[in-house]
Amino acid sequence: MLSEILVKIFSIVLLLAVGIVLILGIGTLFKGGETSKKYSNKLMQLRVLLQFIAVIALVSFAYFFKD
């Protein structure tokens, strides 16, 4: 019971983190200028890393916590 709740919370946190970094990256990209050159690529790289972690975690959760 407790593990199911923790898995759901962790999944939501991972997905929110990916969404927030995606929005920040797109915002930085559209802002342009020096800020875009400095941070846009780094934010998108961070998004890809977070997506990888989220996919691995969600697949692991689905495999280990199936009913």
N, C-alpha and C positions, 0 to 999 in steps of 0.2 A: 504494500500500500504506500508506504513512505517512499520507496524507491521509484514507484510510478510517478509520484508527484515531483520528485527531484528531476527525473528524466524529462518530464513535460516543461518544468521551469528552465532547465538547462537548454532544451531545444528552443524554447521561445527566446531566451537570451541570445543564443547563437544567431538565430534568424534576425532578431532586431539589430544586432551588431553589424551583420552584413548589410542590412537595409540602411542603417545610419551612415556607414562608410560609403555606400553607393551614392546616397544623396549628397554627402559632402564632396565626393569626387566629381559628380556631375556639376554641382554648384561651382566648384573651383574651376572646372573646365570652361564653363560659360562665362565666368568672371573675366578670364583672360589676363593678359599682362604678365608681370613678373611672378605673381602668386600662382598662376596657372602653370608656368614653367617649373616652378619650384616644387609644388605639392601635388599636382594632378596625377602624374604618373605614379608617385609613391602611394597615393590613396587607392588607385586602381590595383596596384600590386597587393596592397593590404586586403582589398576586397576579395581578390582571387584567393589569397591565403585563407581568409576567413570562410569563404565558400567551400574550399577544400576541407577544412576542419569540420564545418557544419555537415557536409555530405557524409564524411566518414563517420561522424558521431551519430547522425540520424540512421544511417544504414546499420551501424553497430547496435543501436537501440532497438531497431526493428528486428534484428536477428536474435539478440539476447533476451529481449523482453516480450517475445511473441507469446500469445496465450495458447 
